[in-house]
């Protein structure tokens, strides 16, 4: 089910459309004194209440659309609509639910007002997230087909035209379709003119007419013509939607046309198209779309007319649309007959061209890097890997390369043997050049790590010293090691930086291996802390929150002043990530709070807005939420009560000892769908994820329960039975039941992410 919400300043046109559609059926009214009122009376009621406030978004037009082929009876569709309105915050507002049958998919329209009886505006925020979560809740409850939660890239379904009608008034059955397609096109592309808009909507049987007054004011009209005997009269753009009128669209077109990014994108595309031409000897016109997509990852569409192919249009990732002639007249197919004018000659690469030789070098370089990425990284640096490899070693990576397969497909059959010989001939040259470049980079990175260590020590971020060897903890957290007055990478001795520290002792315990991802995050965090700037804070991810879990001995030595700043930065990075993962479950601001509570985070309200704190950080550490999020939470009617309800949840987590970052980490892995890793930690380490119950239930239904059972089937019969029993209890625990405390020794998923066999600290201390 797909839900769409459009806000407006008036409701007359919307009501005329909703009530005026042929075959429409009023399913029911919400919050009116009677179900027997007339549409005209409801319109007056809605207009009267909406005009009590001067906001531009007085009214809301909502549509709930079922997928093609799915059916609901009137009673069920009304019930779903009522539940949707309740969850979206319109439970006490007047509204009408109207069913239309003019398209192939079943849908209802709901019209309401955002103005309350007292004249105040409903405090509704994050309506997109709330609508998505509400929709998914209703889909699951009523067994409806789920709608996609990611943005769709394919073209709009052209078959959604209104049913064929004879002599129908243009105002019946077309406005909503026009609005749907035109809004979608303007969101997908940065349209720059009415001519361009007309070309983009032509496949949807929409015609665009423009007019111009003496004063220069531009007007626009839209009509439908499906070439099957159904043609409407033209409708003024302002009647379709106020934002689709001529003057409104002209302003948008002018902004897109004057953008500073436009010439940059045009220049880039021209270079990419010219590079493609330089690579090929001939291109069959019908192969152009596929060739450009594979080679340059550019979407183009051939422009065809009665006489054949007249050119092509480029749909760029920048959202701009360019015709070939607009980039340069020289790249038009008619101007490059040396490539396109060879009749039915197949598409062939020019193996004598300079561009072909460059592509061969790029292909070998990519294969060398890929072979390194697929090898154990602790065996050395990229430069070392390159030095030890011969051409035969990279052949598997080469054959799996998309670049290689692309070149091989279009190299002429008579040149295939020559192509393979060229690869082996060029390999030593590429290898030497790449090794030089990577060596230079690695030396610069190592020097940068050395400089950062100096800043960290100078700013006294950690209480580390050389006497007991604790400075080695800092070295390890940045992926370097120290030996004989030399600093080098942890996994290589090839590059060194002289460091006069003398003989250092080792701390009693050192982590054996740390994932490179955590090393990068720690590097960014220490850069931010040492520079006292937030420039790198935007690059921090949710994993920054878990640095004290990965480097417990180092972060236990962090000085209080820097610790407070670190915890604030880590909270900020984690909150941004969590807000995205919570979206499918967040039906309201109450859910926003509850979802964070389940993870061990809680909110306090102050003069400057809301702050978020956690059971994993100190009491003084917090992150101030954005103004918009604070307004969102302030919209909760019984906010004081909701904030008090946080206390039992947080207290329960603390009493159960779940203020360890491991508990948050397991929940993080579960949200990412890494069920095998989570299963190991549940069964072998007895670690329960800190997540809201409904999130856990979602993952149970999504494959987590199956993963638990599969673990039991991999073990011996005795261990299998124990694990299976334990798995049942674990599931019960996650959903609020009593626990089963038996230890499970099976360790089938140990790796650098889930190896918690070494003793760890309890995060950074609980507090409320």
Buried (B, 14 or more C-beta within 10 A) or exposed (E): BBBBBBBBEEBEBBBBBBBBBBEBEBBBBBBBEEEEBEBEEBBEBBBEBBBBBEBEBBBBBBBBBBEEEEEBEBEEBBBBBBBBBBBBBBEEBBBBBBBBEBBEBBBBBBBBBBBBEEEEBBBBBBBEBBBBBBBBBBBEEBEBEEBEEEEEEEEBEEEBBBEEBEEBEBBBBBBBBBBBBBBBBBEBBBBBBBEBBBBBBEEBBBBBEBEEEEEEEBBBBBBBEBEEEBBBEBBBBBBBBEBBBBEBBBEBBEEBEEBEEBEEBBEBBBEBBBBBBBBBBBBBBEBBBEBBEBBBEBBBEBBEEEEEBBBBBBBBEBBBBBBBBBBBEEBBBEBBEEBBEBEEEEBBBBBEBEBBEEBBBBBBBBBBBBBBEEEEBEEBBBBBBBBEBEBEBBBEBBEEBEBBEBBBEBBBEEBEEEBEEBBEEBBEEBBEEBBEBBBEEBBEBBEEBBEBBEBBBEBEBBEBEBEEBBBBBBBBBBBBBBEEEBBBBBBBEBBBBEBEEEEBEEBEEEBEEBBBEBBBBBBBBBBBBBEEEEEBBEBBBBBBBBBBBBBBBBBBBBEEEBBBBBBBBBBBBBBBBBBEBBBBBBBBBBBBBBBBBBBBBBBEBEEEBBBBBBBBBBEEBBBBBEEEBBBBBBBBEEBEEBBEBBEEBBEEBBEEEBBBBBBBBBBBBBBEEBBBBBBBBBBBBBBBBBBBEBBBBBBBEEEBBEBBEBBBEEBEEEBBEBBBBBBBBBBEBBEEEEBBEEEBEBEEBBEBBBBBEEEBBBBBEBBE
